[in-house]
């Protein structure tokens, strides 16, 4: 699954550690999501969407479509 | 975990890891009493041996609960990583353990298949699987 987490984070000048803190996950998890090595759960995706004030599909994109 | 919801992930992990380390240490000490007590401390007194085993089981239960709390406190990727490592360890231990026992039963190894060998195998499998998964998910990479 592709995502725009890195871009959105950069737009707000967040470090991975800061974003991790805001989403209550580890920095390693943010890194893995940004690199497409780990797909977040639906609750975590909703949390990220709420944080960036966007819809889930504006952040995450299913690569099959 | 409800009591810990006001804590950050790092605070939660620190607290749960310390608790797990404490109960693991207690369990190891109680196991040492069970193993060495009958010969070195109370010279085969059955009542004291039974008490030591009961304490060992009770402390073991507390260690399991501390481990459960520790796992529940992790974030979803860390939980997935632990689940995979534990699944591989469980499967490998079952298969290797039974094969090892069969080797002993068939007298194909010159020594007795001891349970401690299996515990060491479990520990090493879990350690290396966790290490591999960390590497696979890029957990060692520098932050941005």
N, CA and C atoms of all chains as a GROMACS GRO file, in nm:
protein
  627
    1UNK      N    1   0.084  -0.119   0.000
    1UNK     CA    2   0.000   0.000   0.000
    1UNK      C    3   0.089   0.126   0.000
    2UNK      N    4   0.063   0.214  -0.097
    2UNK     CA    5   0.140   0.338  -0.103
    2UNK      C    6   0.078   0.439  -0.007
    3UNK      N    7   0.159   0.535   0.038
    3UNK     CA    8   0.103   0.638   0.124
    3UNK      C    9   0.180   0.770   0.112
    4UNK      N   10   0.117   0.877   0.158
    4UNK     CA   11   0.177   1.011   0.149
    4UNK      C   12   0.222   1.062   0.285
    5UNK      N   13   0.246   0.968   0.374
    5UNK     CA   14   0.278   1.006   0.512
    5UNK      C   15   0.404   1.092   0.520
    6UNK      N   16   0.505   1.054   0.443
    6UNK     CA   17   0.633   1.127   0.448
    6UNK      C   18   0.615   1.272   0.401
    7UNK      N   19   0.537   1.288   0.293
    7UNK     CA   20   0.513   1.422   0.238
    7UNK      C   21   0.434   1.506   0.338
    8UNK      N   22   0.328   1.446   0.392
    8UNK     CA   23   0.243   1.520   0.487
    8UNK      C   24   0.322   1.558   0.612
    9UNK      N   25   0.407   1.466   0.653
    9UNK     CA   26   0.491   1.492   0.771
    9UNK      C   27   0.587   1.608   0.743
   10UNK      N   28   0.647   1.605   0.624
   10UNK     CA   29   0.743   1.710   0.587
   10UNK      C   30   0.674   1.846   0.577
   11UNK      N   31   0.550   1.846   0.524
   11UNK     CA   32   0.475   1.973   0.512
   11UNK      C   33   0.453   2.039   0.648
   12UNK      N   34   0.442   1.956   0.751
   12UNK     CA   35   0.417   2.010   0.885
   12UNK      C   36   0.544   2.017   0.970
   13UNK      N   37   0.658   1.989   0.906
   13UNK     CA   38   0.787   1.990   0.976
   13UNK      C   39   0.793   1.895   1.096
   14UNK      N   40   0.724   1.782   1.083
   14UNK     CA   41   0.730   1.683   1.189
   14UNK      C   42   0.847   1.589   1.164
   15UNK      N   43   0.915   1.549   1.268
   15UNK     CA   44   1.013   1.441   1.255
   15UNK      C   45   0.936   1.310   1.267
   16UNK      N   46   1.001   1.200   1.233
   16UNK     CA   47   0.935   1.069   1.251
   16UNK      C   48   0.900   1.048   1.398
   17UNK      N   49   0.990   1.091   1.484
   17UNK     CA   50   0.969   1.074   1.628
   17UNK      C   51   0.846   1.153   1.676
   18UNK      N   52   0.832   1.275   1.623
   18UNK     CA   53   0.718   1.359   1.663
   18UNK      C   54   0.587   1.297   1.616
   19UNK      N   55   0.586   1.254   1.488
   19UNK     CA   56   0.465   1.192   1.435
   19UNK      C   57   0.432   1.064   1.513
   20UNK      N   58   0.535   0.989   1.545
   20UNK     CA   59   0.515   0.866   1.622
   20UNK      C   60   0.450   0.896   1.756
   21UNK      N   61   0.498   1.002   1.818
   21UNK     CA   62   0.444   1.042   1.949
   21UNK      C   63   0.296   1.080   1.936
   22UNK      N   64   0.265   1.156   1.830
   22UNK     CA   65   0.127   1.201   1.809
   22UNK      C   66   0.032   1.085   1.780
   23UNK      N   67   0.086   0.982   1.714
   23UNK     CA   68   0.001   0.867   1.678
   23UNK      C   69   0.014   0.752   1.780
   24UNK      N   70   0.095   0.773   1.883
   24UNK     CA   71   0.117   0.674   1.988
   24UNK      C   72   0.170   0.540   1.932
   25UNK      N   73   0.267   0.552   1.843
   25UNK     CA   74   0.337   0.434   1.793
   25UNK      C   75   0.488   0.462   1.802
   26UNK      N   76   0.569   0.362   1.769
   26UNK     CA   77   0.714   0.384   1.775
   26UNK      C   78   0.763   0.454   1.648
   27UNK      N   79   0.881   0.517   1.656
   27UNK     CA   80   0.939   0.581   1.539
   27UNK      C   81   0.965   0.478   1.429
   28UNK      N   82   1.004   0.358   1.472
   28UNK     CA   83   1.030   0.250   1.375
   28UNK      C   84   0.906   0.215   1.296
   29UNK      N   85   0.790   0.224   1.360
   29UNK     CA   86   0.664   0.193   1.292
   29UNK      C   87   0.635   0.298   1.185
   30UNK      N   88   0.657   0.426   1.218
   30UNK     CA   89   0.638   0.534   1.120
   30UNK      C   90   0.730   0.512   1.001
   31UNK      N   91   0.856   0.479   1.031
   31UNK     CA   92   0.955   0.455   0.926
   31UNK      C   93   0.911   0.339   0.835
   32UNK      N   94   0.864   0.231   0.896
   32UNK     CA   95   0.820   0.114   0.819
   32UNK      C   96   0.697   0.145   0.733
   33UNK      N   97   0.605   0.227   0.788
   33UNK     CA   98   0.485   0.263   0.710
   33UNK      C   99   0.526   0.352   0.592
   34UNK      N  100   0.611   0.450   0.618
   34UNK     CA  101   0.654   0.541   0.511
   34UNK      C  102   0.724   0.465   0.398
   35UNK      N  103   0.800   0.362   0.435
   35UNK     CA  104   0.873   0.286   0.333
   35UNK      C  105   0.791   0.173   0.273
   36UNK      N  106   0.665   0.164   0.313
   36UNK     CA  107   0.576   0.061   0.258
   36UNK      C  108   0.608  -0.080   0.306
   37UNK      N  109   0.682  -0.090   0.417
   37UNK     CA  110   0.717  -0.222   0.469
   37UNK      C  111   0.612  -0.274   0.565
   38UNK      N  112   0.526  -0.184   0.612
   38UNK     CA  113   0.421  -0.224   0.706
   38UNK      C  114   0.294  -0.144   0.676
   39UNK      N  115   0.183  -0.217   0.665
   39UNK     CA  116   0.054  -0.150   0.643
   39UNK      C  117  -0.015  -0.128   0.777
   40UNK      N  118  -0.055  -0.004   0.805
   40UNK     CA  119  -0.119   0.021   0.935
   40UNK      C  120  -0.259  -0.039   0.943
   41UNK      N  121  -0.305  -0.058   1.066
   41UNK     CA  122  -0.442  -0.107   1.086
   41UNK      C  123  -0.539   0.007   1.052
   42UNK      N  124  -0.667  -0.027   1.042
   42UNK     CA  125  -0.768   0.074   1.013
   42UNK      C  126  -0.775   0.181   1.122
   43UNK      N  127  -0.774   0.142   1.252
   43UNK     CA  128  -0.776   0.246   1.357
   43UNK      C  129  -0.657   0.342   1.348
   44UNK      N  130  -0.539   0.289   1.317
   44UNK     CA  131  -0.420   0.377   1.306
   44UNK      C  132  -0.431   0.467   1.182
   45UNK      N  133  -0.485   0.412   1.074
   45UNK     CA  134  -0.504   0.493   0.952
   45UNK      C  135  -0.604   0.606   0.979
   46UNK      N  136  -0.711   0.576   1.053
   46UNK     CA  137  -0.810   0.679   1.089
   46UNK      C  138  -0.746   0.786   1.177
   47UNK      N  139  -0.661   0.740   1.268
   47UNK     CA  140  -0.593   0.833   1.359
   47UNK      C  141  -0.505   0.930   1.280
   48UNK      N  142  -0.433   0.875   1.182
   48UNK     CA  143  -0.346   0.958   1.099
   48UNK      C  144  -0.431   1.055   1.017
   49UNK      N  145  -0.542   1.006   0.966
   49UNK     CA  146  -0.632   1.092   0.886
   49UNK      C  147  -0.686   1.207   0.970
   50UNK      N  148  -0.724   1.176   1.094
   50UNK     CA  149  -0.775   1.280   1.185
   50UNK      C  150  -0.666   1.382   1.214
   51UNK      N  151  -0.545   1.332   1.236
   51UNK     CA  152  -0.433   1.421   1.268
   51UNK      C  153  -0.403   1.519   1.154
   52UNK      N  154  -0.406   1.468   1.031
   52UNK     CA  155  -0.376   1.554   0.915
   52UNK      C  156  -0.502   1.621   0.858
   53UNK      N  157  -0.615   1.592   0.922
   53UNK     CA  158  -0.742   1.650   0.878
   53UNK      C  159  -0.773   1.614   0.732
   54UNK      N  160  -0.751   1.488   0.700
   54UNK     CA  161  -0.775   1.439   0.564
   54UNK      C  162  -0.856   1.310   0.569
   55UNK      N  163  -0.899   1.264   0.450
   55UNK     CA  164  -0.966   1.135   0.445
   55UNK      C  165  -0.857   1.027   0.435
   56UNK      N  166  -0.890   0.906   0.478
   56UNK     CA  167  -0.792   0.797   0.472
   56UNK      C  168  -0.738   0.780   0.330
   57UNK      N  169  -0.829   0.786   0.231
   57UNK     CA  170  -0.785   0.764   0.093
   57UNK      C  171  -0.696   0.877   0.039
   58UNK      N  172  -0.694   0.991   0.111
   58UNK     CA  173  -0.602   1.098   0.072
   58UNK      C  174  -0.461   1.070   0.122
   59UNK      N  175  -0.449   0.977   0.214
   59UNK     CA  176  -0.316   0.943   0.269
   59UNK      C  177  -0.269   0.808   0.216
   60UNK      N  178  -0.360   0.712   0.220
   60UNK     CA  179  -0.323   0.575   0.180
   60UNK      C  180  -0.389   0.537   0.048
   61UNK      N  181  -0.313   0.466  -0.032
   61UNK     CA  182  -0.364   0.428  -0.164
   61UNK      C  183  -0.339   0.280  -0.188
   62UNK      N  184  -0.445   0.210  -0.224
   62UNK     CA  185  -0.432   0.067  -0.254
   62UNK      C  186  -0.362   0.051  -0.388
   63UNK      N  187  -0.250  -0.019  -0.388
   63UNK     CA  188  -0.170  -0.031  -0.512
   63UNK      C  189  -0.238  -0.116  -0.620
   64UNK      N  190  -0.343  -0.190  -0.582
   64UNK     CA  191  -0.408  -0.276  -0.681
   64UNK      C  192  -0.497  -0.197  -0.776
   65UNK      N  193  -0.528  -0.074  -0.737
   65UNK     CA  194  -0.616   0.007  -0.823
   65UNK      C  195  -0.540   0.121  -0.889
   66UNK      N  196  -0.454  -0.270   3.051
   66UNK     CA  197  -0.390  -0.160   2.982
   66UNK      C  198  -0.464  -0.028   3.004
   67UNK      N  199  -0.588  -0.036   3.052
   67UNK     CA  200  -0.668   0.084   3.065
   67UNK      C  201  -0.603   0.185   3.161
   68UNK      N  202  -0.531   0.133   3.265
   68UNK     CA  203  -0.466   0.220   3.361
   68UNK      C  204  -0.349   0.295   3.296
   69UNK      N  205  -0.303   0.243   3.181
   69UNK     CA  206  -0.182   0.298   3.119
   69UNK      C  207  -0.213   0.390   3.001
   70UNK      N  208  -0.339   0.416   2.974
   70UNK     CA  209  -0.374   0.490   2.852
   70UNK      C  210  -0.322   0.634   2.854
   71UNK      N  211  -0.298   0.690   2.974
   71UNK     CA  212  -0.247   0.827   2.980
   71UNK      C  213  -0.097   0.834   2.955
   72UNK      N  214  -0.032   0.717   2.950
   72UNK     CA  215   0.114   0.714   2.930
   72UNK      C  216   0.147   0.710   2.781
   73UNK      N  217   0.267   0.761   2.746
   73UNK     CA  218   0.311   0.751   2.607
   73UNK      C  219   0.361   0.609   2.583
   74UNK      N  220   0.381   0.576   2.457
   74UNK     CA  221   0.427   0.441   2.421
   74UNK      C  222   0.560   0.409   2.491
   75UNK      N  223   0.652   0.506   2.490
   75UNK     CA  224   0.783   0.484   2.552
   75UNK      C  225   0.772   0.462   2.702
   76UNK      N  226   0.689   0.544   2.766
   76UNK     CA  227   0.671   0.529   2.911
   76UNK      C  228   0.610   0.393   2.944
   77UNK      N  229   0.509   0.355   2.863
   77UNK     CA  230   0.442   0.227   2.881
   77UNK      C  231   0.542   0.112   2.865
   78UNK      N  232   0.622   0.119   2.756
   78UNK     CA  233   0.718   0.013   2.728
   78UNK      C  234   0.822   0.002   2.840
   79UNK      N  235   0.869   0.116   2.887
   79UNK     CA  236   0.970   0.119   2.993
   79UNK      C  237   0.915   0.052   3.119
   80UNK      N  238   0.792   0.091   3.155
   80UNK     CA  239   0.730   0.038   3.276
   80UNK      C  240   0.705  -0.113   3.263
   81UNK      N  241   0.649  -0.153   3.149
   81UNK     CA  242   0.617  -0.295   3.129
   81UNK      C  243   0.742  -0.382   3.118
   82UNK      N  244   0.847  -0.327   3.054
   82UNK     CA  245   0.973  -0.402   3.041
   82UNK      C  246   1.036  -0.422   3.178
   83UNK      N  247   1.032  -0.315   3.261
   83UNK     CA  248   1.089  -0.325   3.396
   83UNK      C  249   1.013  -0.429   3.477
   84UNK      N  250   0.881  -0.428   3.464
   84UNK     CA  251   0.798  -0.524   3.537
   84UNK      C  252   0.828  -0.667   3.490
   85UNK      N  253   0.840  -0.684   3.359
   85UNK     CA  254   0.870  -0.817   3.304
   85UNK      C  255   1.007  -0.865   3.351
   86UNK      N  256   1.105  -0.774   3.350
   86UNK     CA  257   1.241  -0.811   3.395
   86UNK      C  258   1.238  -0.853   3.542
   87UNK      N  259   1.162  -0.778   3.622
   87UNK     CA  260   1.152  -0.808   3.766
   87UNK      C  261   1.093  -0.947   3.789
   88UNK      N  262   0.980  -0.978   3.721
   88UNK     CA  263   0.916  -1.108   3.741
   88UNK      C  264   0.998  -1.222   3.682
   89UNK      N  265   1.071  -1.194   3.574
   89UNK     CA  266   1.158  -1.296   3.515
   89UNK      C  267   1.271  -1.330   3.612
   90UNK      N  268   1.326  -1.226   3.675
   90UNK     CA  269   1.433  -1.247   3.774
   90UNK      C  270   1.380  -1.328   3.893
   91UNK      N  271   1.261  -1.292   3.943
   91UNK     CA  272   1.201  -1.366   4.056
   91UNK      C  273   1.177  -1.512   4.017
   92UNK      N  274   1.129  -1.530   3.894
   92UNK     CA  275   1.100  -1.667   3.848
   92UNK      C  276   1.228  -1.749   3.842
   93UNK      N  277   1.335  -1.687   3.789
   93UNK     CA  278   1.463  -1.758   3.781
   93UNK      C  279   1.514  -1.794   3.920
   94UNK      N  280   1.500  -1.701   4.014
   94UNK     CA  281   1.545  -1.728   4.150
   94UNK      C  282   1.462  -1.842   4.213
   95UNK      N  283   1.330  -1.837   4.190
   95UNK     CA  284   1.244  -1.943   4.247
   95UNK      C  285   1.274  -2.077   4.182
   96UNK      N  286   1.311  -2.074   4.053
   96UNK     CA  287   1.350  -2.198   3.983
   96UNK      C  288   1.481  -2.253   4.040
   97UNK      N  289   1.572  -2.161   4.073
   97UNK     CA  290   1.699  -2.203   4.133
   97UNK      C  291   1.674  -2.270   4.268
   98UNK      N  292   1.578  -2.215   4.346
   98UNK     CA  293   1.542  -2.275   4.475
   98UNK      C  294   1.486  -2.415   4.455
   99UNK      N  295   1.397  -2.430   4.355
   99UNK     CA  296   1.336  -2.561   4.328
   99UNK      C  297   1.443  -2.661   4.284
  100UNK      N  298   1.538  -2.614   4.202
  100UNK     CA  299   1.640  -2.704   4.148
  100UNK      C  300   1.746  -2.742   4.251
  101UNK      N  301   1.795  -2.642   4.323
  101UNK     CA  302   1.909  -2.668   4.412
  101UNK      C  303   1.871  -2.681   4.561
  102UNK      N  304   1.753  -2.627   4.595
  102UNK     CA  305   1.711  -2.630   4.736
  102UNK      C  306   1.710  -2.769   4.799
  103UNK      N  307   1.646  -2.869   4.736
  103UNK     CA  308   1.636  -3.002   4.799
  103UNK      C  309   1.773  -3.061   4.836
  104UNK      N  310   1.875  -3.036   4.759
  104UNK     CA  311   2.008  -3.092   4.788
  104UNK      C  312   2.094  -3.001   4.875
  105UNK      N  313   2.083  -2.869   4.849
  105UNK     CA  314   2.177  -2.778   4.915
  105UNK      C  315   2.120  -2.705   5.037
  106UNK      N  316   1.987  -2.687   5.043
  106UNK     CA  317   1.933  -2.606   5.151
  106UNK      C  318   1.849  -2.683   5.253
  107UNK      N  319   1.759  -2.768   5.206
  107UNK     CA  320   1.670  -2.835   5.304
  107UNK      C  321   1.677  -2.989   5.299
  108UNK      N  322   1.781  -3.040   5.241
  108UNK     CA  323   1.815  -3.184   5.243
  108UNK      C  324   1.695  -3.276   5.220
  109UNK      N  325   1.625  -3.253   5.113
  109UNK     CA  326   1.518  -3.344   5.071
  109UNK      C  327   1.388  -3.335   5.147
  110UNK      N  328   1.368  -3.232   5.229
  110UNK     CA  329   1.241  -3.213   5.301
  110UNK      C  330   1.129  -3.192   5.198
  111UNK      N  331   1.034  -3.289   5.195
  111UNK     CA  332   0.930  -3.289   5.091
  111UNK      C  333   0.839  -3.166   5.100
  112UNK      N  334   0.801  -3.130   5.222
  112UNK     CA  335   0.709  -3.014   5.239
  112UNK      C  336   0.774  -2.887   5.183
  113UNK      N  337   0.900  -2.866   5.216
  113UNK     CA  338   0.969  -2.746   5.167
  113UNK      C  339   0.985  -2.750   5.014
  114UNK      N  340   1.006  -2.871   4.961
  114UNK     CA  341   1.019  -2.886   4.815
  114UNK      C  342   0.887  -2.852   4.747
  115UNK      N  343   0.776  -2.899   4.805
  115UNK     CA  344   0.643  -2.871   4.747
  115UNK      C  345   0.614  -2.720   4.754
  116UNK      N  346   0.647  -2.660   4.868
  116UNK     CA  347   0.626  -2.514   4.883
  116UNK      C  348   0.706  -2.439   4.777
  117UNK      N  349   0.830  -2.482   4.756
  117UNK     CA  350   0.917  -2.416   4.656
  117UNK      C  351   0.857  -2.428   4.516
  118UNK      N  352   0.801  -2.546   4.485
  118UNK     CA  353   0.739  -2.565   4.352
  118UNK      C  354   0.616  -2.477   4.337
  119UNK      N  355   0.534  -2.470   4.444
  119UNK     CA  356   0.412  -2.387   4.439
  119UNK      C  357   0.450  -2.240   4.419
  120UNK      N  358   0.553  -2.195   4.492
  120UNK     CA  359   0.599  -2.055   4.477
  120UNK      C  360   0.650  -2.033   4.334
  121UNK      N  361   0.724  -2.131   4.283
  121UNK     CA  362   0.778  -2.121   4.147
  121UNK      C  363   0.665  -2.108   4.044
  122UNK      N  364   0.558  -2.187   4.063
  122UNK     CA  365   0.444  -2.180   3.971
  122UNK      C  366   0.372  -2.046   3.982
  123UNK      N  367   0.354  -1.998   4.106
  123UNK     CA  368   0.284  -1.870   4.127
  123UNK      C  369   0.364  -1.755   4.064
  124UNK      N  370   0.495  -1.756   4.087
  124UNK     CA  371   0.579  -1.650   4.031
  124UNK      C  372   0.582  -1.661   3.878
  125UNK      N  373   0.580  -1.786   3.828
  125UNK     CA  374   0.575  -1.809   3.683
  125UNK      C  375   0.449  -1.750   3.622
  126UNK      N  376   0.337  -1.766   3.694
  126UNK     CA  377   0.210  -1.709   3.647
  126UNK      C  378   0.219  -1.557   3.641
  127UNK      N  379   0.281  -1.498   3.742
  127UNK     CA  380   0.298  -1.352   3.743
  127UNK      C  381   0.387  -1.306   3.626
  128UNK      N  382   0.487  -1.389   3.595
  128UNK     CA  383   0.576  -1.356   3.483
  128UNK      C  384   0.498  -1.361   3.350
  129UNK      N  385   0.411  -1.461   3.337
  129UNK     CA  386   0.331  -1.472   3.215
  129UNK      C  387   0.240  -1.349   3.201
  130UNK      N  388   0.178  -1.308   3.313
  130UNK     CA  389   0.089  -1.191   3.309
  130UNK      C  390   0.168  -1.063   3.275
  131UNK      N  391   0.290  -1.054   3.330
  131UNK     CA  392   0.375  -0.937   3.300
  131UNK      C  393   0.412  -0.937   3.152
  132UNK      N  394   0.437  -1.055   3.096
  132UNK     CA  395   0.470  -1.065   2.954
  132UNK      C  396   0.349  -1.026   2.868
  133UNK      N  397   0.230  -1.067   2.912
  133UNK     CA  398   0.107  -1.033   2.839
  133UNK      C  399   0.087  -0.880   2.840
  134UNK      N  400   0.108  -0.820   2.957
  134UNK     CA  401   0.095  -0.673   2.968
  134UNK      C  402   0.197  -0.604   2.878
  135UNK      N  403   0.319  -0.660   2.877
  135UNK     CA  404   0.426  -0.603   2.795
  135UNK      C  405   0.387  -0.606   2.647
  136UNK      N  406   0.334  -0.720   2.603
  136UNK     CA  407   0.294  -0.734   2.462
  136UNK      C  408   0.179  -0.641   2.427
  137UNK      N  409   0.082  -0.629   2.521
  137UNK     CA  410  -0.033  -0.542   2.496
  137UNK      C  411   0.006  -0.395   2.492
  138UNK      N  412   0.118  -0.361   2.557
  138UNK     CA  413   0.163  -0.222   2.559
  138UNK      C  414   0.238  -0.180   2.433
  139UNK      N  415   0.277  -0.279   2.352
  139UNK     CA  416   0.353  -0.248   2.230
  139UNK      C  417   0.262  -0.189   2.124
  140UNK      N  418   0.319  -0.124   2.025
  140UNK     CA  419   0.234  -0.074   1.915
  140UNK      C  420   0.207  -0.188   1.816
  141UNK      N  421   0.122  -0.161   1.718
  141UNK     CA  422   0.074  -0.272   1.633
  141UNK      C  423   0.184  -0.340   1.551
  142UNK      N  424   0.285  -0.264   1.507
  142UNK     CA  425   0.392  -0.329   1.429
  142UNK      C  426   0.479  -0.416   1.521
  143UNK      N  427   0.507  -0.364   1.640
  143UNK     CA  428   0.587  -0.441   1.735
  143UNK      C  429   0.512  -0.569   1.775
  144UNK      N  430   0.379  -0.557   1.792
  144UNK     CA  431   0.299  -0.675   1.826
  144UNK      C  432   0.303  -0.778   1.714
  145UNK      N  433   0.294  -0.730   1.589
  145UNK     CA  434   0.299  -0.820   1.473
  145UNK      C  435   0.434  -0.892   1.469
  146UNK      N  436   0.538  -0.814   1.495
  146UNK     CA  437   0.675  -0.870   1.495
  146UNK      C  438   0.687  -0.979   1.602
  147UNK      N  439   0.638  -0.949   1.721
  147UNK     CA  440   0.645  -1.047   1.830
  147UNK      C  441   0.561  -1.171   1.798
  148UNK      N  442   0.443  -1.149   1.740
  148UNK     CA  443   0.355  -1.261   1.705
  148UNK      C  444   0.425  -1.354   1.607
  149UNK      N  445   0.488  -1.295   1.504
  149UNK     CA  446   0.559  -1.376   1.404
  149UNK      C  447   0.675  -1.451   1.468
  150UNK      N  448   0.751  -1.381   1.551
  150UNK     CA  449   0.867  -1.446   1.616
  150UNK      C  450   0.821  -1.560   1.706
  151UNK      N  451   0.711  -1.538   1.779
  151UNK     CA  452   0.661  -1.643   1.869
  151UNK      C  453   0.604  -1.761   1.790
  152UNK      N  454   0.538  -1.731   1.678
  152UNK     CA  455   0.481  -1.838   1.595
  152UNK      C  456   0.592  -1.927   1.539
  153UNK      N  457   0.698  -1.865   1.490
  153UNK     CA  458   0.811  -1.941   1.435
  153UNK      C  459   0.879  -2.021   1.546
  154UNK      N  460   0.896  -1.957   1.661
  154UNK     CA  461   0.961  -2.026   1.774
  154UNK      C  462   0.879  -2.146   1.819
  155UNK      N  463   0.747  -2.128   1.830
  155UNK     CA  464   0.660  -2.238   1.873
  155UNK      C  465   0.666  -2.354   1.774
  156UNK      N  466   0.654  -2.323   1.646
  156UNK     CA  467   0.658  -2.427   1.543
  156UNK      C  468   0.791  -2.499   1.539
  157UNK      N  469   0.900  -2.420   1.542
  157UNK     CA  470   1.034  -2.480   1.535
  157UNK      C  471   1.061  -2.566   1.658
  158UNK      N  472   1.018  -2.518   1.775
  158UNK     CA  473   1.041  -2.594   1.899
  158UNK      C  474   0.966  -2.726   1.897
  159UNK      N  475   0.842  -2.723   1.849
  159UNK     CA  476   0.762  -2.846   1.842
  159UNK      C  477   0.829  -2.948   1.750
  160UNK      N  478   0.865  -2.902   1.632
  160UNK     CA  479   0.924  -2.994   1.532
  160UNK      C  480   1.062  -3.043   1.576
  161UNK      N  481   1.148  -2.950   1.613
  161UNK     CA  482   1.285  -2.988   1.654
  161UNK      C  483   1.282  -3.069   1.784
  162UNK      N  484   1.194  -3.028   1.876
  162UNK     CA  485   1.184  -3.098   2.005
  162UNK      C  486   1.146  -3.244   1.988
  163UNK      N  487   1.046  -3.269   1.905
  163UNK     CA  488   1.002  -3.408   1.883
  163UNK      C  489   1.108  -3.488   1.807
  164UNK      N  490   1.171  -3.424   1.709
  164UNK     CA  491   1.277  -3.492   1.634
  164UNK      C  492   1.395  -3.526   1.726
  165UNK      N  493   1.428  -3.431   1.814
  165UNK     CA  494   1.538  -3.450   1.910
  165UNK      C  495   1.507  -3.566   2.004
  166UNK      N  496   1.382  -3.569   2.050
  166UNK     CA  497   1.338  -3.677   2.140
  166UNK      C  498   1.345  -3.812   2.068
  167UNK      N  499   1.306  -3.812   1.940
  167UNK     CA  500   1.310  -3.937   1.862
  167UNK      C  501   1.454  -3.985   1.844
  168UNK      N  502   1.546  -3.888   1.825
  168UNK     CA  503   1.688  -3.924   1.811
  168UNK      C  504   1.737  -3.993   1.938
  169UNK      N  505   1.691  -3.940   2.052
  169UNK     CA  506   1.731  -3.996   2.181
  169UNK      C  507   1.671  -4.136   2.198
  170UNK      N  508   1.540  -4.147   2.166
  170UNK     CA  509   1.472  -4.277   2.180
  170UNK      C  510   1.535  -4.384   2.091
  171UNK      N  511   1.582  -4.341   1.973
  171UNK     CA  512   1.643  -4.437   1.881
  171UNK      C  513   1.792  -4.457   1.908
  172UNK      N  514   1.840  -4.394   2.014
  172UNK     CA  515   1.982  -4.401   2.054
  172UNK      C  516   2.076  -4.355   1.941
  173UNK      N  517   2.031  -4.254   1.869
  173UNK     CA  518   2.114  -4.201   1.760
  173UNK      C  519   2.206  -4.088   1.806
  174UNK      N  520   2.183  -4.040   1.930
  174UNK     CA  521   2.274  -3.939   1.985
  174UNK      C  522   2.339  -3.998   2.111
  175UNK      N  523   2.466  -3.967   2.133
  175UNK     CA  524   2.539  -4.030   2.244
  175UNK      C  525   2.506  -3.973   2.382
  176UNK      N  526   2.413  -3.876   2.389
  176UNK     CA  527   2.379  -3.816   2.519
  176UNK      C  528   2.227  -3.812   2.535
  177UNK      N  529   2.180  -3.780   2.657
  177UNK     CA  530   2.036  -3.774   2.683
  177UNK      C  531   1.979  -3.641   2.633
  178UNK      N  532   1.863  -3.649   2.566
  178UNK     CA  533   1.796  -3.527   2.519
  178UNK      C  534   1.737  -3.457   2.641
  179UNK      N  535   1.798  -3.347   2.678
  179UNK     CA  536   1.756  -3.276   2.799
  179UNK      C  537   1.662  -3.161   2.763
  180UNK      N  538   1.566  -3.134   2.852
  180UNK     CA  539   1.470  -3.025   2.828
  180UNK      C  540   1.541  -2.889   2.818
  181UNK      N  541   1.654  -2.876   2.890
  181UNK     CA  542   1.727  -2.748   2.887
  181UNK      C  543   1.782  -2.717   2.747
  182UNK      N  544   1.814  -2.823   2.671
  182UNK     CA  545   1.861  -2.801   2.533
  182UNK      C  546   1.750  -2.734   2.451
  183UNK      N  547   1.628  -2.779   2.477
  183UNK     CA  548   1.512  -2.725   2.404
  183UNK      C  549   1.486  -2.579   2.442
  184UNK      N  550   1.505  -2.549   2.571
  184UNK     CA  551   1.486  -2.411   2.618
  184UNK      C  552   1.589  -2.319   2.552
  185UNK      N  553   1.712  -2.368   2.544
  185UNK     CA  554   1.818  -2.288   2.478
  185UNK      C  555   1.782  -2.269   2.329
  186UNK      N  556   1.736  -2.376   2.266
  186UNK     CA  557   1.696  -2.368   2.125
  186UNK      C  558   1.584  -2.266   2.107
  187UNK      N  559   1.486  -2.270   2.198
  187UNK     CA  560   1.374  -2.175   2.192
  187UNK      C  561   1.424  -2.031   2.202
  188UNK      N  562   1.509  -2.008   2.299
  188UNK     CA  563   1.563  -1.873   2.322
  188UNK      C  564   1.638  -1.821   2.200
  189UNK      N  565   1.722  -1.907   2.143
  189UNK     CA  566   1.801  -1.865   2.027
  189UNK      C  567   1.712  -1.842   1.905
  190UNK      N  568   1.614  -1.932   1.884
  190UNK     CA  569   1.522  -1.916   1.770
  190UNK      C  570   1.446  -1.784   1.782
  191UNK      N  571   1.394  -1.757   1.902
  191UNK     CA  572   1.318  -1.634   1.926
  191UNK      C  573   1.406  -1.510   1.905
  192UNK      N  574   1.528  -1.516   1.957
  192UNK     CA  575   1.622  -1.404   1.946
  192UNK      C  576   1.655  -1.374   1.800
  193UNK      N  577   1.694  -1.478   1.725
  193UNK     CA  578   1.735  -1.454   1.586
  193UNK      C  579   1.616  -1.419   1.496
  194UNK      N  580   1.499  -1.476   1.525
  194UNK     CA  581   1.380  -1.441   1.446
  194UNK      C  582   1.344  -1.295   1.468
  195UNK      N  583   1.348  -1.252   1.594
  195UNK     CA  584   1.317  -1.112   1.626
  195UNK      C  585   1.416  -1.018   1.555
  196UNK      N  586   1.543  -1.056   1.560
  196UNK     CA  587   1.649  -0.977   1.496
  196UNK      C  588   1.623  -0.966   1.345
  197UNK      N  589   1.589  -1.080   1.283
  197UNK     CA  590   1.563  -1.084   1.139
  197UNK      C  591   1.443  -0.996   1.103
  198UNK      N  592   1.337  -1.007   1.183
  198UNK     CA  593   1.214  -0.928   1.156
  198UNK      C  594   1.243  -0.778   1.170
  199UNK      N  595   1.322  -0.742   1.272
  199UNK     CA  596   1.359  -0.602   1.291
  199UNK      C  597   1.428  -0.549   1.167
  200UNK      N  598   1.520  -0.632   1.115
  200UNK     CA  599   1.596  -0.592   0.997
  200UNK      C  600   1.504  -0.580   0.876
  201UNK      N  601   1.413  -0.676   0.863
  201UNK     CA  602   1.320  -0.679   0.750
  201UNK      C  603   1.231  -0.554   0.748
  202UNK      N  604   1.189  -0.508   0.866
  202UNK     CA  605   1.100  -0.392   0.875
  202UNK      C  606   1.179  -0.261   0.883
  203UNK      N  607   1.310  -0.272   0.876
  203UNK     CA  608   1.394  -0.151   0.878
  203UNK      C  609   1.393  -0.081   1.012
  204UNK      N  610   1.379  -0.158   1.121
  204UNK     CA  611   1.370  -0.096   1.254
  204UNK      C  612   1.502  -0.034   1.299
  205UNK      N  613   1.612  -0.077   1.241
  205UNK     CA  614   1.742  -0.022   1.283
  205UNK      C  615   1.780   0.105   1.209
  206UNK      N  616   1.695   0.144   1.112
  206UNK     CA  617   1.731   0.260   1.031
  206UNK      C  618   1.720   0.390   1.109
  207UNK      N  619   1.804   0.486   1.070
  207UNK     CA  620   1.804   0.617   1.135
  207UNK      C  621   1.672   0.690   1.112
  208UNK      N  622   1.633   0.769   1.209
  208UNK     CA  623   1.510   0.847   1.195
  208UNK      C  624   1.532   0.972   1.112
  209UNK      N  625   1.420   1.028   1.059
  209UNK     CA  626   1.431   1.151   0.979
  209UNK      C  627   1.362   1.265   1.051
   0.00000   0.00000   0.00000
